[in-house]
Amino acid sequence: MAGLLALVGSGEYLESMRDVEAHLLEDRPPRYVQLATAAHPDGPERVAYWHDLGRQQAERLGVEQVVVPVGTREEATDPANVALVRGAGLIYLSGGDPHYLSSTLRGTPLAAAIYDEWQAGASLAGCSAGAMAMTSWIPSLRHPRQGATEGLGWLPHLRVIPHFDYFERFVPDAVTRFLSGPPGTTLVGIDEETALVGDGRAWTVWGRQRAWIITAADRTAATAGTTLSTP
């Protein structure tokens, strides 16, 4: 039976999101697997920042931090890195560049191992870039001319706008860029320090703000403790 999923608007490894991560690890092995792959375009200092933040959260939760040091496709084929995913209680794809994350992992043994562990019962979380990369289609929010790229395809029925409260204010056409999806896809917006936790179709909102189901005609918002459905 597949484990829980979490799509997070922002806030991975922060004290404010500890309850979400604790819930994802509940009744699972105390093995917190973390990938900062999406941060690699920002340089080693930024990657080290995420590793340190993840270490602090793992210590607060009383679990083992397992860093998967993958920044290239070659590293995503390394059997030693693939083995680090095995036995995870929670696998977390943190933020950065969703295009880079997807192009680095897609079709690799590491991506297959992550998917298999999730299907076997480990929780799987993606924050910001990590949440976007789980879908099949990733437009560029910050650089429209960059165009869209293919995602990992684990949640093909969704499109995700993280940092939704931010992008609504500062990127007015963000929603328009996402609404041109094929029939059967659902657009969700997730505010900062907020998460959708569920099975991929039925979700509960966690965190301090709201999550949204968005169509061309309407928006449905839900606050912490309430539910949303993405058919």
MOJO-V159774 format. One record per pair of residues at least 24 apart in sequence whose ideal C-beta (glycine too) atoms are under 10 Angstrom apart, sorted by the first residue. I is the first residue (numbers start at 1). J is the second residue. D is the distance in whole Angstrom. If there is no record, write none. Layout:
BEGIN
i=I j=J d=D
i=I j=J d=D
END
This chain:
BEGIN
i=1 j=119 d=8
i=1 j=120 d=8
i=1 j=121 d=6
i=1 j=199 d=10
i=2 j=115 d=10
i=2 j=117 d=10
i=2 j=118 d=6
i=2 j=119 d=5
i=2 j=120 d=8
i=2 j=121 d=7
i=2 j=122 d=9
i=2 j=123 d=10
i=2 j=124 d=8
i=2 j=199 d=7
i=2 j=200 d=8
i=3 j=28 d=7
i=3 j=88 d=9
i=3 j=89 d=9
i=3 j=90 d=8
i=3 j=91 d=9
i=3 j=117 d=8
i=3 j=118 d=5
i=3 j=119 d=8
i=3 j=120 d=8
i=3 j=121 d=5
i=3 j=122 d=5
i=3 j=123 d=4
i=3 j=124 d=6
i=3 j=125 d=10
i=3 j=199 d=9
i=4 j=28 d=9
i=4 j=90 d=9
i=4 j=118 d=9
i=4 j=121 d=9
i=4 j=122 d=9
i=4 j=123 d=4
i=4 j=124 d=8
i=4 j=125 d=8
i=4 j=197 d=6
i=4 j=198 d=7
i=4 j=199 d=7
i=4 j=200 d=9
i=4 j=204 d=10
i=5 j=118 d=8
i=5 j=123 d=7
i=5 j=124 d=6
i=5 j=125 d=7
i=5 j=126 d=8
i=5 j=131 d=10
i=5 j=134 d=8
i=5 j=154 d=9
i=5 j=155 d=8
i=5 j=195 d=10
i=5 j=196 d=8
i=5 j=197 d=7
i=5 j=198 d=6
i=5 j=199 d=7
i=5 j=200 d=5
i=5 j=201 d=10
i=5 j=203 d=8
i=6 j=90 d=9
i=6 j=92 d=8
i=6 j=123 d=7
i=6 j=124 d=7
i=6 j=125 d=4
i=6 j=126 d=7
i=6 j=127 d=8
i=6 j=130 d=9
i=6 j=131 d=8
i=6 j=195 d=5
i=6 j=196 d=7
i=6 j=197 d=5
i=6 j=198 d=8
i=6 j=203 d=9
i=6 j=206 d=8
i=7 j=124 d=10
i=7 j=125 d=8
i=7 j=126 d=6
i=7 j=127 d=8
i=7 j=128 d=10
i=7 j=130 d=9
i=7 j=131 d=4
i=7 j=132 d=9
i=7 j=134 d=7
i=7 j=135 d=9
i=7 j=155 d=8
i=7 j=158 d=8
i=7 j=160 d=6
i=7 j=162 d=8
i=7 j=188 d=7
i=7 j=190 d=6
i=7 j=194 d=10
i=7 j=195 d=7
i=7 j=196 d=5
i=7 j=197 d=8
i=7 j=198 d=9
i=7 j=200 d=9
i=7 j=203 d=8
i=7 j=211 d=8
i=7 j=230 d=10
i=8 j=92 d=9
i=8 j=93 d=10
i=8 j=94 d=9
i=8 j=95 d=9
i=8 j=125 d=6
i=8 j=126 d=7
i=8 j=127 d=4
i=8 j=128 d=7
i=8 j=130 d=8
i=8 j=131 d=6
i=8 j=160 d=10
i=8 j=162 d=7
i=8 j=190 d=7
i=8 j=192 d=9
i=8 j=193 d=8
i=8 j=194 d=7
i=8 j=195 d=4
i=8 j=196 d=8
i=8 j=197 d=9
i=8 j=206 d=9
i=8 j=207 d=8
i=9 j=95 d=10
i=9 j=127 d=8
i=9 j=128 d=7
i=9 j=131 d=8
i=9 j=160 d=9
i=9 j=161 d=9
i=9 j=162 d=5
i=9 j=163 d=6
i=9 j=164 d=6
i=9 j=165 d=8
i=9 j=166 d=9
i=9 j=167 d=10
i=9 j=188 d=10
i=9 j=189 d=8
i=9 j=190 d=4
i=9 j=191 d=5
i=9 j=192 d=5
i=9 j=193 d=7
i=9 j=194 d=5
i=9 j=195 d=7
i=9 j=196 d=9
i=9 j=207 d=8
i=9 j=209 d=7
i=9 j=210 d=9
i=9 j=211 d=8
i=10 j=95 d=7
i=10 j=127 d=6
i=10 j=128 d=6
i=10 j=131 d=10
i=10 j=162 d=6
i=10 j=163 d=5
i=10 j=164 d=10
i=10 j=165 d=9
i=10 j=166 d=8
i=10 j=190 d=8
i=10 j=191 d=8
i=10 j=192 d=4
i=10 j=193 d=6
i=10 j=194 d=8
i=10 j=195 d=10
i=10 j=207 d=9
i=10 j=209 d=10
i=11 j=95 d=9
i=11 j=127 d=7
i=11 j=128 d=9
i=11 j=163 d=10
i=11 j=192 d=7
i=11 j=193 d=4
i=11 j=194 d=8
i=11 j=195 d=8
i=11 j=207 d=7
i=11 j=208 d=9
i=12 j=36 d=10
i=12 j=50 d=8
i=12 j=53 d=8
i=12 j=54 d=8
i=12 j=57 d=8
i=12 j=92 d=6
i=12 j=93 d=9
i=12 j=94 d=5
i=12 j=95 d=6
i=12 j=125 d=8
i=12 j=126 d=9
i=12 j=127 d=4
i=12 j=128 d=8
i=12 j=130 d=8
i=12 j=131 d=10
i=12 j=193 d=10
i=12 j=195 d=10
i=13 j=50 d=7
i=13 j=51 d=10
i=13 j=52 d=9
i=13 j=53 d=4
i=13 j=54 d=5
i=13 j=55 d=9
i=13 j=56 d=7
i=13 j=57 d=4
i=13 j=58 d=8
i=13 j=60 d=9
i=13 j=65 d=10
i=13 j=92 d=8
i=13 j=94 d=7
i=13 j=127 d=9
i=14 j=53 d=8
i=14 j=56 d=9
i=14 j=57 d=8
i=14 j=127 d=10
i=14 j=193 d=7
i=15 j=56 d=9
i=15 j=57 d=8
i=15 j=60 d=7
i=16 j=192 d=10
i=16 j=193 d=5
i=16 j=194 d=10
i=16 j=207 d=8
i=16 j=208 d=7
i=17 j=57 d=8
i=17 j=125 d=10
i=17 j=127 d=8
i=17 j=193 d=6
i=17 j=194 d=9
i=17 j=195 d=7
i=17 j=206 d=8
i=17 j=207 d=7
i=17 j=208 d=9
i=18 j=57 d=7
i=18 j=60 d=6
i=18 j=61 d=7
i=19 j=195 d=10
i=19 j=206 d=7
i=19 j=207 d=9
i=19 j=224 d=10
i=20 j=125 d=8
i=20 j=127 d=10
i=20 j=193 d=9
i=20 j=194 d=9
i=20 j=195 d=5
i=20 j=197 d=7
i=20 j=206 d=5
i=20 j=207 d=7
i=21 j=54 d=10
i=21 j=57 d=6
i=21 j=58 d=9
i=21 j=60 d=9
i=21 j=61 d=6
i=21 j=63 d=9
i=21 j=90 d=7
i=21 j=92 d=8
i=21 j=123 d=9
i=21 j=125 d=7
i=21 j=195 d=9
i=21 j=206 d=10
i=22 j=57 d=10
i=22 j=60 d=9
i=22 j=61 d=6
i=22 j=62 d=9
i=22 j=63 d=9
i=22 j=90 d=10
i=23 j=90 d=10
i=23 j=123 d=8
i=23 j=195 d=9
i=23 j=197 d=7
i=23 j=204 d=9
i=23 j=206 d=7
i=24 j=61 d=10
i=24 j=89 d=8
i=24 j=90 d=5
i=24 j=91 d=9
i=24 j=92 d=8
i=24 j=122 d=9
i=24 j=123 d=4
i=24 j=124 d=8
i=24 j=125 d=6
i=24 j=195 d=9
i=24 j=197 d=7
i=24 j=206 d=10
i=25 j=58 d=10
i=25 j=61 d=6
i=25 j=62 d=9
i=25 j=63 d=6
i=25 j=88 d=10
i=25 j=89 d=5
i=25 j=90 d=5
i=25 j=122 d=10
i=25 j=123 d=7
i=26 j=89 d=9
i=26 j=90 d=10
i=26 j=123 d=9
i=27 j=89 d=9
i=27 j=121 d=10
i=28 j=63 d=9
i=28 j=87 d=10
i=28 j=88 d=8
i=28 j=89 d=3
i=28 j=90 d=7
i=28 j=121 d=7
i=28 j=122 d=7
i=28 j=123 d=6
i=29 j=63 d=9
i=29 j=64 d=9
i=29 j=87 d=6
i=29 j=88 d=7
i=29 j=89 d=4
i=29 j=90 d=9
i=29 j=121 d=9
i=29 j=122 d=8
i=30 j=58 d=9
i=30 j=61 d=8
i=30 j=62 d=7
i=30 j=63 d=4
i=30 j=64 d=6
i=30 j=89 d=6
i=30 j=90 d=9
i=31 j=58 d=10
i=31 j=63 d=7
i=31 j=64 d=5
i=31 j=65 d=9
i=31 j=66 d=6
i=31 j=84 d=9
i=31 j=85 d=10
i=31 j=86 d=9
i=31 j=87 d=6
i=31 j=88 d=5
i=31 j=89 d=5
i=31 j=90 d=8
i=31 j=91 d=9
i=31 j=122 d=9
i=32 j=57 d=8
i=32 j=58 d=5
i=32 j=61 d=7
i=32 j=63 d=5
i=32 j=64 d=6
i=32 j=65 d=6
i=32 j=66 d=6
i=32 j=67 d=10
i=32 j=88 d=8
i=32 j=89 d=7
i=32 j=90 d=5
i=32 j=91 d=9
i=32 j=92 d=7
i=32 j=123 d=10
i=33 j=64 d=9
i=33 j=65 d=9
i=33 j=66 d=5
i=33 j=67 d=8
i=33 j=68 d=6
i=33 j=84 d=7
i=33 j=85 d=6
i=33 j=86 d=9
i=33 j=87 d=9
i=33 j=88 d=4
i=33 j=89 d=8
i=33 j=90 d=7
i=33 j=91 d=5
i=33 j=92 d=7
i=33 j=93 d=10
i=33 j=114 d=8
i=33 j=117 d=8
i=33 j=122 d=8
i=33 j=124 d=10
i=34 j=58 d=8
i=34 j=65 d=6
i=34 j=66 d=7
i=34 j=67 d=6
i=34 j=68 d=7
i=34 j=84 d=10
i=34 j=88 d=10
i=34 j=90 d=9
i=34 j=91 d=8
i=34 j=92 d=5
i=34 j=93 d=9
i=34 j=94 d=7
i=34 j=125 d=10
i=35 j=66 d=10
i=35 j=67 d=8
i=35 j=68 d=5
i=35 j=69 d=9
i=35 j=70 d=6
i=35 j=71 d=10
i=35 j=76 d=10
i=35 j=81 d=9
i=35 j=84 d=9
i=35 j=85 d=9
i=35 j=91 d=7
i=35 j=92 d=7
i=35 j=93 d=5
i=35 j=94 d=7
i=35 j=101 d=8
i=35 j=104 d=10
i=35 j=105 d=8
i=35 j=110 d=8
i=35 j=114 d=8
i=35 j=126 d=10
i=35 j=130 d=8
i=36 j=67 d=8
i=36 j=68 d=9
i=36 j=69 d=8
i=36 j=70 d=9
i=36 j=71 d=8
i=36 j=92 d=9
i=36 j=93 d=9
i=36 j=94 d=5
i=36 j=95 d=9
i=36 j=96 d=7
i=36 j=101 d=10
i=36 j=130 d=10
i=37 j=68 d=8
i=37 j=69 d=9
i=37 j=70 d=5
i=37 j=71 d=6
i=37 j=72 d=9
i=37 j=75 d=9
i=37 j=76 d=8
i=37 j=93 d=7
i=37 j=94 d=8
i=37 j=96 d=8
i=37 j=97 d=9
i=37 j=100 d=7
i=37 j=101 d=5
i=37 j=102 d=10
i=37 j=104 d=5
i=37 j=105 d=7
i=37 j=110 d=9
i=37 j=129 d=9
i=37 j=130 d=9
i=37 j=133 d=9
i=38 j=71 d=10
i=38 j=93 d=7
i=38 j=94 d=6
i=38 j=95 d=6
i=38 j=96 d=3
i=38 j=97 d=5
i=38 j=98 d=6
i=38 j=99 d=9
i=38 j=100 d=6
i=38 j=101 d=4
i=38 j=102 d=9
i=38 j=104 d=8
i=38 j=105 d=10
i=38 j=126 d=9
i=38 j=127 d=9
i=38 j=128 d=8
i=38 j=129 d=4
i=38 j=130 d=6
i=38 j=132 d=9
i=38 j=133 d=7
i=39 j=71 d=9
i=39 j=94 d=7
i=39 j=95 d=7
i=39 j=96 d=4
i=39 j=97 d=8
i=39 j=100 d=9
i=39 j=101 d=9
i=39 j=129 d=8
i=40 j=69 d=10
i=40 j=70 d=8
i=40 j=71 d=4
i=40 j=72 d=8
i=40 j=75 d=10
i=40 j=96 d=7
i=40 j=97 d=8
i=40 j=100 d=7
i=40 j=101 d=9
i=40 j=104 d=8
i=41 j=71 d=9
i=41 j=96 d=7
i=41 j=97 d=5
i=41 j=99 d=9
i=41 j=100 d=5
i=41 j=101 d=10
i=41 j=104 d=10
i=42 j=96 d=6
i=42 j=97 d=8
i=42 j=100 d=10
i=44 j=71 d=9
i=46 j=96 d=8
i=47 j=71 d=7
i=47 j=94 d=10
i=47 j=96 d=9
i=50 j=92 d=10
i=50 j=94 d=5
i=50 j=95 d=8
i=50 j=96 d=8
i=51 j=94 d=9
i=53 j=94 d=8
i=54 j=92 d=7
i=54 j=94 d=7
i=57 j=92 d=9
i=58 j=90 d=10
i=61 j=89 d=10
i=61 j=90 d=9
i=63 j=89 d=7
i=63 j=90 d=8
i=64 j=88 d=10
i=64 j=89 d=9
i=66 j=90 d=10
i=66 j=91 d=9
i=68 j=92 d=10
i=68 j=93 d=10
i=68 j=110 d=7
i=68 j=113 d=10
i=68 j=114 d=9
i=70 j=101 d=10
i=70 j=104 d=7
i=70 j=105 d=8
i=70 j=108 d=9
i=70 j=110 d=6
i=71 j=100 d=9
i=71 j=104 d=7
i=72 j=104 d=7
i=73 j=103 d=8
i=73 j=104 d=6
i=73 j=105 d=8
i=73 j=106 d=9
i=73 j=107 d=9
i=73 j=108 d=6
i=73 j=110 d=9
i=74 j=104 d=10
i=74 j=108 d=9
i=75 j=104 d=8
i=75 j=108 d=9
i=75 j=110 d=8
i=76 j=104 d=6
i=76 j=105 d=6
i=76 j=106 d=9
i=76 j=107 d=9
i=76 j=108 d=4
i=76 j=109 d=7
i=76 j=110 d=4
i=76 j=111 d=7
i=76 j=112 d=10
i=76 j=113 d=10
i=76 j=114 d=10
i=77 j=107 d=10
i=77 j=108 d=6
i=77 j=109 d=6
i=77 j=110 d=7
i=78 j=108 d=10
i=78 j=109 d=8
i=78 j=110 d=8
i=79 j=109 d=7
i=79 j=110 d=10
i=79 j=113 d=10
i=81 j=108 d=10
i=81 j=109 d=9
i=81 j=110 d=6
i=81 j=113 d=9
i=82 j=108 d=8
i=82 j=109 d=5
i=82 j=110 d=5
i=82 j=111 d=10
i=82 j=112 d=8
i=82 j=113 d=5
i=82 j=114 d=9
i=83 j=110 d=10
i=83 j=113 d=8
i=84 j=110 d=9
i=84 j=113 d=9
i=85 j=109 d=10
i=85 j=110 d=7
i=85 j=111 d=10
i=85 j=112 d=10
i=85 j=113 d=4
i=85 j=114 d=6
i=85 j=115 d=10
i=85 j=116 d=8
i=85 j=117 d=6
i=85 j=118 d=10
i=85 j=122 d=8
i=86 j=113 d=7
i=86 j=116 d=9
i=86 j=117 d=7
i=86 j=120 d=10
i=86 j=122 d=9
i=87 j=117 d=8
i=87 j=120 d=10
i=87 j=122 d=8
i=88 j=113 d=9
i=88 j=114 d=8
i=88 j=117 d=5
i=88 j=118 d=9
i=88 j=120 d=9
i=88 j=121 d=10
i=88 j=122 d=4
i=88 j=123 d=8
i=88 j=124 d=9
i=89 j=117 d=10
i=89 j=121 d=9
i=89 j=122 d=6
i=89 j=123 d=7
i=90 j=117 d=10
i=90 j=118 d=10
i=90 j=122 d=7
i=90 j=123 d=4
i=90 j=124 d=8
i=90 j=125 d=6
i=91 j=115 d=10
i=91 j=117 d=6
i=91 j=118 d=7
i=91 j=122 d=6
i=91 j=123 d=7
i=91 j=124 d=5
i=91 j=125 d=7
i=91 j=126 d=9
i=91 j=130 d=10
i=92 j=123 d=9
i=92 j=124 d=8
i=92 j=125 d=5
i=92 j=126 d=8
i=92 j=127 d=7
i=92 j=130 d=7
i=93 j=124 d=8
i=93 j=125 d=7
i=93 j=126 d=4
i=93 j=127 d=7
i=93 j=128 d=9
i=93 j=129 d=7
i=93 j=130 d=3
i=93 j=131 d=8
i=93 j=132 d=10
i=93 j=133 d=7
i=93 j=134 d=8
i=93 j=152 d=9
i=94 j=125 d=9
i=94 j=126 d=8
i=94 j=127 d=6
i=94 j=128 d=8
i=94 j=129 d=8
i=94 j=130 d=6
i=95 j=126 d=9
i=95 j=127 d=5
i=95 j=128 d=4
i=95 j=129 d=5
i=95 j=130 d=6
i=95 j=131 d=9
i=95 j=132 d=9
i=95 j=162 d=8
i=95 j=163 d=9
i=96 j=127 d=10
i=96 j=128 d=8
i=96 j=129 d=5
i=96 j=130 d=8
i=96 j=133 d=10
i=97 j=128 d=10
i=97 j=129 d=6
i=97 j=132 d=10
i=97 j=133 d=9
i=97 j=138 d=10
i=97 j=140 d=10
i=97 j=142 d=9
i=98 j=126 d=9
i=98 j=128 d=8
i=98 j=129 d=4
i=98 j=130 d=8
i=98 j=131 d=8
i=98 j=132 d=4
i=98 j=133 d=5
i=98 j=134 d=9
i=98 j=135 d=9
i=98 j=138 d=5
i=98 j=139 d=9
i=98 j=140 d=9
i=98 j=141 d=9
i=98 j=149 d=8
i=98 j=151 d=8
i=98 j=152 d=10
i=98 j=160 d=9
i=98 j=162 d=9
i=99 j=129 d=8
i=99 j=132 d=9
i=99 j=133 d=8
i=99 j=138 d=6
i=99 j=139 d=10
i=99 j=140 d=7
i=99 j=143 d=10
i=99 j=146 d=7
i=99 j=147 d=9
i=99 j=148 d=9
i=99 j=149 d=5
i=99 j=150 d=9
i=99 j=151 d=9
i=100 j=129 d=8
i=100 j=133 d=9
i=100 j=149 d=9
i=101 j=126 d=9
i=101 j=128 d=10
i=101 j=129 d=5
i=101 j=130 d=7
i=101 j=132 d=8
i=101 j=133 d=5
i=101 j=134 d=10
i=101 j=138 d=9
i=101 j=151 d=9
i=101 j=152 d=8
i=102 j=129 d=9
i=102 j=130 d=10
i=102 j=132 d=8
i=102 j=133 d=4
i=102 j=134 d=9
i=102 j=135 d=9
i=102 j=136 d=10
i=102 j=137 d=10
i=102 j=138 d=6
i=102 j=149 d=6
i=102 j=150 d=7
i=102 j=151 d=5
i=102 j=152 d=6
i=102 j=153 d=9
i=103 j=133 d=9
i=103 j=138 d=10
i=103 j=149 d=7
i=103 j=150 d=8
i=103 j=151 d=10
i=103 j=152 d=10
i=104 j=133 d=10
i=105 j=133 d=8
i=105 j=151 d=10
i=105 j=152 d=6
i=106 j=133 d=9
i=106 j=149 d=9
i=106 j=150 d=7
i=106 j=151 d=8
i=106 j=152 d=6
i=106 j=153 d=8
i=107 j=150 d=10
i=107 j=152 d=9
i=107 j=153 d=10
i=111 j=152 d=6
i=111 j=153 d=9
i=111 j=154 d=9
i=114 j=152 d=9
i=114 j=154 d=9
i=115 j=152 d=8
i=115 j=153 d=9
i=115 j=154 d=6
i=118 j=154 d=8
i=118 j=200 d=10
i=119 j=154 d=10
i=123 j=197 d=9
i=124 j=154 d=8
i=124 j=155 d=10
i=124 j=200 d=10
i=125 j=195 d=8
i=125 j=197 d=9
i=126 j=152 d=9
i=126 j=154 d=9
i=126 j=155 d=9
i=126 j=160 d=8
i=126 j=162 d=9
i=126 j=195 d=10
i=127 j=162 d=7
i=127 j=163 d=10
i=127 j=190 d=9
i=127 j=195 d=8
i=128 j=160 d=9
i=128 j=162 d=4
i=128 j=163 d=6
i=128 j=190 d=9
i=128 j=192 d=9
i=129 j=162 d=8
i=130 j=160 d=10
i=130 j=162 d=9
i=131 j=155 d=9
i=131 j=158 d=9
i=131 j=160 d=5
i=131 j=161 d=9
i=131 j=162 d=5
i=131 j=188 d=9
i=131 j=190 d=7
i=131 j=195 d=9
i=131 j=196 d=9
i=132 j=158 d=10
i=132 j=159 d=8
i=132 j=160 d=5
i=132 j=161 d=8
i=132 j=162 d=6
i=133 j=160 d=9
i=134 j=158 d=8
i=134 j=160 d=8
i=134 j=200 d=9
i=135 j=159 d=6
i=135 j=160 d=6
i=135 j=181 d=9
i=135 j=185 d=8
i=135 j=188 d=10
i=136 j=181 d=9
i=136 j=182 d=9
i=136 j=185 d=8
i=137 j=178 d=9
i=137 j=180 d=10
i=137 j=181 d=7
i=137 j=182 d=9
i=137 j=185 d=8
i=139 j=174 d=9
i=139 j=177 d=5
i=139 j=178 d=6
i=139 j=180 d=9
i=139 j=181 d=10
i=140 j=177 d=8
i=141 j=166 d=10
i=141 j=167 d=6
i=141 j=170 d=10
i=141 j=171 d=6
i=141 j=173 d=10
i=141 j=174 d=6
i=141 j=177 d=7
i=141 j=178 d=9
i=142 j=167 d=9
i=142 j=170 d=10
i=142 j=171 d=8
i=142 j=174 d=10
i=144 j=171 d=9
i=144 j=173 d=8
i=144 j=174 d=10
i=144 j=177 d=7
i=148 j=177 d=9
i=148 j=178 d=10
i=148 j=180 d=10
i=154 j=200 d=8
i=155 j=185 d=10
i=155 j=186 d=10
i=155 j=188 d=10
i=155 j=200 d=6
i=155 j=201 d=10
i=155 j=230 d=9
i=156 j=182 d=9
i=156 j=184 d=9
i=156 j=185 d=8
i=157 j=181 d=10
i=157 j=182 d=10
i=157 j=184 d=6
i=157 j=185 d=6
i=157 j=186 d=6
i=157 j=200 d=8
i=157 j=201 d=8
i=157 j=230 d=7
i=157 j=231 d=8
i=158 j=185 d=7
i=158 j=186 d=6
i=158 j=187 d=8
i=158 j=188 d=6
i=158 j=196 d=10
i=158 j=200 d=8
i=158 j=201 d=10
i=158 j=230 d=6
i=159 j=185 d=6
i=159 j=186 d=7
i=159 j=187 d=5
i=159 j=188 d=7
i=159 j=189 d=10
i=159 j=214 d=9
i=160 j=186 d=10
i=160 j=187 d=8
i=160 j=188 d=6
i=160 j=189 d=8
i=160 j=190 d=7
i=160 j=196 d=9
i=161 j=187 d=7
i=161 j=188 d=7
i=161 j=189 d=4
i=161 j=190 d=7
i=161 j=191 d=10
i=161 j=212 d=8
i=161 j=214 d=8
i=162 j=188 d=10
i=162 j=189 d=8
i=162 j=190 d=5
i=162 j=191 d=9
i=162 j=192 d=8
i=162 j=194 d=9
i=163 j=189 d=9
i=163 j=190 d=8
i=163 j=191 d=8
i=163 j=192 d=5
i=163 j=193 d=10
i=163 j=194 d=10
i=164 j=188 d=8
i=164 j=189 d=3
i=164 j=190 d=6
i=164 j=191 d=5
i=164 j=192 d=8
i=164 j=194 d=8
i=164 j=209 d=8
i=164 j=210 d=8
i=164 j=211 d=8
i=164 j=212 d=6
i=164 j=214 d=9
i=164 j=221 d=10
i=165 j=189 d=8
i=165 j=190 d=9
i=165 j=191 d=4
i=165 j=192 d=6
i=165 j=193 d=10
i=165 j=194 d=9
i=165 j=209 d=6
i=165 j=210 d=8
i=165 j=212 d=10
i=166 j=191 d=8
i=166 j=192 d=6
i=167 j=191 d=10
i=167 j=192 d=10
i=168 j=212 d=9
i=175 j=212 d=9
i=175 j=214 d=6
i=175 j=215 d=10
i=175 j=216 d=9
i=175 j=219 d=9
i=176 j=216 d=9
i=178 j=214 d=8
i=179 j=214 d=7
i=179 j=215 d=8
i=179 j=216 d=6
i=180 j=216 d=10
i=184 j=231 d=8
i=185 j=230 d=9
i=186 j=213 d=7
i=186 j=214 d=8
i=186 j=215 d=9
i=186 j=228 d=9
i=186 j=229 d=9
i=186 j=230 d=4
i=186 j=231 d=7
i=187 j=212 d=8
i=187 j=213 d=7
i=187 j=214 d=4
i=187 j=215 d=7
i=187 j=216 d=9
i=187 j=219 d=10
i=187 j=230 d=9
i=188 j=212 d=6
i=188 j=213 d=6
i=188 j=214 d=7
i=188 j=220 d=10
i=188 j=228 d=7
i=188 j=230 d=6
i=189 j=213 d=8
i=189 j=214 d=6
i=189 j=219 d=8
i=189 j=221 d=9
i=191 j=221 d=9
i=191 j=223 d=10
i=194 j=222 d=10
i=194 j=223 d=9
i=194 j=224 d=8
i=195 j=224 d=9
i=196 j=222 d=9
i=196 j=227 d=10
i=196 j=228 d=7
i=196 j=230 d=8
i=198 j=227 d=8
i=198 j=228 d=8
i=198 j=229 d=9
i=198 j=230 d=9
i=200 j=230 d=8
i=201 j=228 d=10
i=201 j=229 d=7
i=201 j=230 d=6
i=201 j=231 d=7
i=202 j=227 d=7
i=202 j=228 d=8
i=202 j=229 d=6
i=202 j=230 d=8
i=202 j=231 d=10
i=203 j=227 d=6
i=203 j=228 d=5
i=203 j=229 d=7
i=203 j=230 d=7
i=204 j=228 d=8
END
